């Protein structure tokens, strides 16, 4: 068996998503699977991938359905939501979505 490592696909700040890798395409790219993308398997440059500690044992070059089943069986979404990286991304998204008044209230609460 091959370990199916999980990555954070780094895109524009609000769109970073969790994904997994099944095989290397070449020296510069890796085939990546993510249930949140429109394509089943896409190629990503190593520059846009950040490795996480999450992993699942699965065969090399697994098909999307097999990868999806392994993803759900291992409860990757729950494990991911507990990591510090996921918490930081969620905080950035909340801060970006907050209004001026919300930021003002947070500043006043921080002063007290």
N, CA and C of each residue as an Amber inpcrd file, in Angstrom:
protein
   336
   0.8180000  -1.1950000   0.0000000   0.0000000   0.0000000   0.0000000
   0.8570000   1.2530000   0.0000000   0.2860000   2.2900000  -0.4820000
   0.9270000   3.5900000  -0.6140000   0.2070000   4.5500000   0.3220000
   0.9310000   5.4280000   0.9660000   0.2760000   6.4000000   1.8270000
  -0.2540000   7.5520000   0.9960000  -1.4910000   7.8430000   1.1800000
  -2.2160000   8.8890000   0.4790000  -2.0760000  10.1340000   1.3400000
  -1.1770000  11.0400000   1.0130000  -0.9360000  12.2310000   1.8200000
  -1.9190000  13.3290000   1.4660000  -2.2270000  14.1480000   2.4320000
  -3.1660000  15.2380000   2.2210000  -2.4260000  16.5620000   2.1960000
  -2.8290000  17.4270000   1.2770000  -2.1950000  18.7100000   1.0610000
  -3.2130000  19.8190000   1.1980000  -2.7060000  21.0010000   1.3910000
  -3.5390000  22.1820000   1.3040000  -3.1980000  22.8250000  -0.0270000
  -4.1860000  22.9060000  -0.9310000  -3.9580000  23.5600000  -2.2120000
  -4.0220000  25.0580000  -1.9720000  -2.9210000  25.7250000  -2.1670000
  -2.8460000  27.1500000  -1.8850000  -3.2170000  27.9140000  -3.1420000
  -4.3240000  28.6020000  -3.0600000  -4.7900000  29.4380000  -4.1600000
  -4.9240000  30.8400000  -3.6120000  -5.7480000  31.6400000  -4.2180000
  -5.9930000  32.9620000  -3.6520000  -6.5460000  32.7680000  -2.2490000
  -6.2380000  33.6480000  -1.3070000  -6.5360000  33.4130000   0.1080000
  -7.8840000  32.7980000   0.4670000  -9.0060000  33.2370000  -0.0580000
 -10.2290000  32.6000000   0.4160000 -10.5100000  31.2280000  -0.1810000
  -9.7350000  30.8070000  -1.1880000 -10.0650000  29.5760000  -1.8950000
  -9.1420000  28.4040000  -1.6000000  -8.2710000  28.4900000  -0.6100000
  -7.3970000  27.3670000  -0.2870000  -8.2410000  26.1840000   0.1590000
  -7.9930000  24.9940000  -0.4070000  -8.8100000  23.8250000  -0.0950000
  -7.9380000  22.6320000   0.2320000  -8.4980000  21.7050000   0.9890000
  -7.8050000  20.4800000   1.3360000  -7.9030000  19.5200000   0.1600000
  -6.8100000  18.8400000  -0.1420000  -6.8000000  17.8910000  -1.2510000
  -5.8600000  16.7470000  -0.9070000  -5.8250000  15.7470000  -1.7600000
  -4.9380000  14.6140000  -1.5540000  -4.2190000  14.2940000  -2.8500000
  -3.1020000  13.6080000  -2.7170000  -2.2830000  13.3210000  -3.8830000
  -2.2750000  11.8330000  -4.1700000  -2.4200000  11.4810000  -5.4270000
  -2.3930000  10.0660000  -5.7860000  -1.1130000   9.6810000  -6.5230000
  -0.5450000  10.5840000  -7.3090000   0.6650000  10.2530000  -8.0620000
   1.3490000  11.5240000  -8.5370000   2.6370000  11.4240000  -8.8000000
   3.3850000  12.5530000  -9.3350000   3.2900000  12.5270000 -10.8530000
   3.0170000  13.6890000 -11.4510000   2.9420000  13.7750000 -12.9080000
   4.3390000  13.8550000 -13.4890000   5.1240000  14.7940000 -12.9780000
   6.5120000  14.9310000 -13.3770000   7.2630000  15.6100000 -12.2280000
   8.4290000  16.1450000 -12.5270000   9.2660000  16.7360000 -11.4930000
   8.6240000  17.9740000 -10.8650000   7.8020000  18.6860000 -11.6230000
   7.2530000  19.9570000 -11.1660000   5.7850000  19.9050000 -10.7470000
   5.0690000  18.8440000 -11.1020000   3.6340000  18.7870000 -10.8560000
   3.2350000  17.4910000 -10.1750000   2.0880000  17.5250000  -9.5420000
   1.5420000  16.3690000  -8.8500000   0.0490000  16.2640000  -9.1700000
  -0.4500000  15.0500000  -9.3440000  -1.8820000  14.8500000  -9.5500000
  -2.5680000  14.9590000  -8.1980000  -3.6220000  15.7680000  -8.1520000
  -4.2740000  16.0740000  -6.8930000  -5.7660000  15.7960000  -7.0000000
  -6.3350000  15.2040000  -5.9450000  -7.7710000  14.9400000  -5.8730000
  -8.3660000  15.7810000  -4.7440000  -9.4710000  16.4250000  -5.0140000
 -10.2020000  17.1550000  -3.9770000 -11.6840000  17.1020000  -4.3030000
 -12.5300000  16.7740000  -3.3230000 -13.9670000  16.7440000  -3.5900000
 -14.5460000  18.1420000  -3.7970000 -13.8120000  19.1780000  -3.4320000
 -14.3150000  20.5500000  -3.5490000 -14.0600000  21.1710000  -4.9170000
 -13.2600000  20.5330000  -5.7710000 -12.9760000  21.0870000  -7.0850000
 -13.9480000  20.5370000  -8.1180000 -14.0480000  21.2240000  -9.2580000
 -14.9770000  20.7880000 -10.3060000 -14.4600000  19.5550000 -11.0460000
 -13.1480000  19.4430000 -11.2190000 -12.5680000  18.2710000 -11.8720000
 -12.2390000  17.2210000 -10.8080000 -12.3060000  15.9570000 -11.1840000
 -12.0050000  14.8880000 -10.2290000 -10.5210000  14.9040000  -9.8490000
  -9.6610000  14.9270000 -10.8530000  -8.2150000  14.9510000 -10.5990000
  -7.6140000  16.0890000 -11.4100000  -6.8270000  16.9200000 -10.7530000
  -6.1730000  18.0380000 -11.4250000  -4.6770000  17.9690000 -11.1620000
  -3.9250000  18.7010000 -11.9400000  -2.4830000  18.7890000 -11.7230000
  -2.1740000  20.1050000 -11.0370000  -1.3240000  20.0520000 -10.0130000
  -0.9330000  21.2520000  -9.2840000   0.5840000  21.2940000  -9.2030000
   1.1140000  22.4940000  -9.2620000   2.5400000  22.6980000  -9.1000000
   2.9070000  22.5160000  -7.6290000   4.1180000  22.0440000  -7.3670000
   4.5680000  21.8590000  -5.9850000   4.6030000  23.1870000  -5.2250000
   4.7350000  24.2900000  -5.9410000   4.7650000  25.6000000  -5.3030000
   3.4320000  25.9360000  -4.6460000   2.3520000  25.3590000  -5.1480000
   1.0120000  25.6650000  -4.6380000   0.4730000  24.5960000  -3.6960000
   1.3420000  23.7190000  -3.2130000   0.9120000  22.6330000  -2.3380000
   1.6620000  22.7310000  -1.0150000   0.9230000  22.6250000   0.0710000
   1.5080000  22.6240000   1.4080000   1.1340000  21.3090000   2.0880000
   2.1170000  20.5220000   2.4960000   1.9050000  19.1940000   3.0700000
   1.3340000  19.2880000   4.4810000   0.3730000  18.4220000   4.8040000
  -0.1890000  18.3370000   6.1510000   0.2240000  17.0120000   6.7840000
  -0.1480000  16.7910000   8.0270000   0.1860000  15.5420000   8.7220000
  -0.8320000  14.4350000   8.4770000  -1.9010000  14.7180000   7.7880000
  -2.9590000  13.7380000   7.5510000  -2.5540000  12.7650000   6.4510000
  -2.8440000  11.4710000   6.6540000  -2.5440000  10.4790000   5.6170000
  -3.4390000   9.2570000   5.7780000  -3.6340000   8.5370000   4.6720000
  -4.4590000   7.3360000   4.6160000  -3.7270000   6.3250000   3.7440000
  -3.7610000   5.0530000   4.1130000  -3.1210000   4.0100000   3.3100000
  -4.0560000   3.6140000   2.1700000  -3.5860000   3.7730000   0.9500000
  -4.3820000   3.4600000  -0.2390000  -3.4140000   3.1410000  -1.3750000
  -3.8790000   2.4510000  -2.4070000  -2.9940000   2.0890000  -3.5060000
  -2.6090000   3.3070000  -4.3360000  -1.4420000   3.2320000  -4.9430000
  -0.9300000   4.3260000  -5.7790000  -1.7910000   4.4870000  -7.0230000
  -2.0500000   5.7320000  -7.4210000  -2.8320000   6.0010000  -8.6230000
  -4.2980000   5.6450000  -8.4600000  -4.8330000   5.8200000  -7.2780000
  -6.2290000   5.4530000  -7.0050000  -7.1950000   6.3030000  -7.8190000
  -8.3050000   5.7170000  -8.1870000  -9.3370000   6.4280000  -8.9390000
 -10.1060000   7.3660000  -8.0190000 -10.8010000   8.3460000  -8.5790000
 -11.5310000   9.3210000  -7.7510000 -12.5500000   8.7060000  -6.7870000
 -13.2650000   7.6790000  -7.2190000 -14.2570000   7.0690000  -6.3350000
 -13.5750000   6.3910000  -5.1360000 -12.4610000   5.7040000  -5.3880000
 -11.7090000   5.0620000  -4.3090000 -11.1540000   6.1120000  -3.3620000
 -10.6370000   7.1930000  -3.9200000 -10.0970000   8.2740000  -3.0990000
 -11.1960000   8.9180000  -2.2670000 -12.3580000   9.0940000  -2.8480000
 -13.4810000   9.6870000  -2.1310000 -13.9350000   8.7940000  -0.9840000
 -13.9620000   7.4840000  -1.2050000 -14.3570000   6.5450000  -0.1490000
 -13.3320000   6.5540000   0.9810000 -12.0480000   6.5620000   0.6420000
 -11.0030000   6.6150000   1.6640000 -11.0810000   7.9280000   2.4360000
 -11.4080000   9.0110000   1.7350000 -11.5420000  10.3510000   2.3410000
 -12.6320000  10.3350000   3.4120000 -13.7900000   9.7550000   3.0670000
 -14.9110000   9.7350000   4.0180000 -14.7040000   8.7240000   5.1330000
 -14.1360000   7.5440000   4.8140000 -13.9090000   6.5170000   5.8390000
 -12.9220000   6.9680000   6.9060000 -11.9350000   7.7490000   6.5080000
 -10.9130000   8.2050000   7.4550000 -11.3360000   9.4680000   8.2080000
 -12.5000000  10.0000000   7.8780000 -13.0240000  11.2220000   8.5280000
 -11.9980000  12.3550000   8.4460000 -11.5160000  12.5870000   7.2380000
 -10.4840000  13.5930000   7.0190000 -10.9930000  14.9950000   7.3120000
 -12.2440000  15.2920000   6.9600000 -12.7850000  16.6370000   7.1950000
 -12.7660000  16.9940000   8.6830000 -13.1420000  16.0340000   9.5440000
 -13.1370000  16.2950000  10.9860000 -11.7140000  16.4650000  11.4990000
 -10.8040000  15.6100000  11.0230000  -9.4030000  15.7130000  11.4500000
  -8.7920000  17.0310000  10.9750000  -9.1560000  17.4420000   9.7540000
  -8.6320000  18.6870000   9.1960000  -9.1270000  19.8920000   9.9960000
 -10.4020000  19.8770000  10.3790000 -10.9610000  21.0280000  11.1020000
 -10.3300000  21.2220000  12.4730000  -9.6780000  20.1850000  13.0150000
  -9.0220000  20.2880000  14.3180000  -7.5810000  20.7950000  14.2330000
  -7.0210000  20.8750000  13.0290000  -5.6250000  21.3120000  12.8930000
  -5.5100000  22.8250000  13.0320000  -4.3340000  23.2730000  13.4300000
  -4.1180000  24.7070000  13.6160000  -4.1540000  25.4520000  12.2810000
  -3.6970000  24.8020000  11.2070000  -3.7110000  25.4340000   9.8900000
  -5.1430000  25.7300000   9.4450000  -6.0510000  24.7900000   9.6780000
  -7.4600000  24.9850000   9.3060000  -8.0880000  26.0910000  10.1450000
  -7.7350000  26.1430000  11.4190000  -8.2710000  27.1820000  12.2960000
  -7.7990000  28.5660000  11.8700000  -6.5400000  28.6660000  11.4330000
  -6.0050000  29.9500000  10.9590000  -6.7200000  30.3980000   9.6820000
  -6.9400000  29.4610000   8.7670000  -7.6280000  29.7910000   7.5120000
  -9.0640000  30.2250000   7.7980000  -9.7420000  29.5340000   8.7220000
 -11.1140000  29.9060000   9.0840000 -11.1520000  31.2960000   9.7180000
 -10.1640000  31.6100000  10.5510000 -10.1090000  32.9340000  11.1780000
  -9.8860000  34.0230000  10.1340000  -9.0370000  33.7500000   9.1490000
  -8.7950000  34.7250000   8.0720000 -10.0620000  34.9570000   7.2580000
 -10.7990000  33.8730000   6.9740000 -12.0410000  34.0060000   6.2160000
 -13.0880000  34.7980000   7.0010000 -13.1710000  34.5240000   8.3200000
 -14.1160000  35.2720000   9.1550000 -13.7580000  36.7490000   9.1930000
 -12.4720000  37.0400000   9.3340000 -12.0250000  38.4290000   9.3980000
 -12.2800000  39.1450000   8.0700000 -12.0390000  38.4650000   6.9600000
 -12.2660000  39.0660000   5.6460000 -13.7510000  39.3220000   5.3910000
 -14.6150000  38.4810000   5.9650000 -16.0510000  38.6260000   5.7530000
 -16.7040000  39.5960000   6.7370000 -15.9610000  40.0040000   7.7700000
 -16.5660000  40.8850000   8.7820000 -16.7070000  42.3140000   8.2580000
 -17.6840000  43.0130000   8.7970000 -17.9380000  44.3960000   8.3820000
 -17.0890000  45.3540000   9.2220000 -17.1410000  46.5950000   8.8750000
 -16.4000000  47.6210000   9.6050000 -16.8920000  47.7060000  11.0480000
 -18.1930000  47.5910000  11.2380000 -18.7610000  47.6700000  12.5790000
 -18.3200000  46.4710000  13.4310000 -18.2310000  45.2730000  12.8120000
 -17.7540000  44.0880000  13.5330000 -16.3110000  44.2790000  13.9940000
 -15.4900000  44.8520000  13.1290000 -14.0910000  45.1110000  13.5030000
 -14.0230000  46.1440000  14.6330000 -14.9050000  47.1540000  14.5920000
 -14.9590000  48.1580000  15.6450000 -15.3510000  47.5200000  16.9800000
 -16.3610000  46.6270000  16.9580000 -16.7810000  45.9630000  18.1830000
 -15.6570000  45.1000000  18.7490000 -14.9140000  44.4200000  17.8870000
 -13.8040000  43.5970000  18.3350000 -12.7100000  44.4530000  18.9630000
 -12.4470000  45.6320000  18.3730000 -11.4420000  46.5330000  18.9270000
 -11.8510000  47.0200000  20.3080000 -13.1300000  47.4030000  20.4690000
 -13.6230000  47.8780000  21.7610000 -13.5650000  46.7580000  22.8040000
 -13.9320000  45.5440000  22.4270000 -13.8870000  44.4150000  23.3500000
 -12.4540000  44.0970000  23.7580000 -11.5270000  44.2720000  22.8270000
 -10.1180000  43.9920000  23.1170000  -9.5440000  45.0180000  24.0950000
 -10.0190000  46.2490000  24.0320000  -9.5470000  47.3020000  24.9460000
  -9.9960000  47.0590000  26.3660000 -11.1720000  46.4290000  26.5530000
 -11.7060000  46.1970000  27.9010000 -11.0310000  45.0880000  28.5880000
